[in-house]
Amino acid sequence: METRVAVISIIIEDLTSVQPMNEILHQYGEYIIGRMGIPYRAKGINIISVAMDAPQDKISALSGKIGRLPGVSSKAAYSR
């Protein structure tokens, strides 16, 4: 199956969603190249970037599951 490289950008405003989000990321661990998290304490949010190499449906599924968590928004950017 063909894979694509993508970056999922995540902003967490409800800190109770951090643990469920980490559990979801763990489920997709085989596709994750790396991740970077930045706690922005002045605003009380977390900013996370996740780099992936996966089939497009897996990337979309991960982004969608994360975006459905309370107080979390996500957006995927794909390579060509």
Secondary structure as UniProt FT lines:
FT   STRAND          4..12
FT   HELIX           15..17
FT   HELIX           18..27
FT   HELIX           29..31
FT   STRAND          32..40
FT   TURN            41..44
FT   STRAND          45..54
FT   HELIX           56..67
FT   TURN            70..71
FT   STRAND          72..78
//
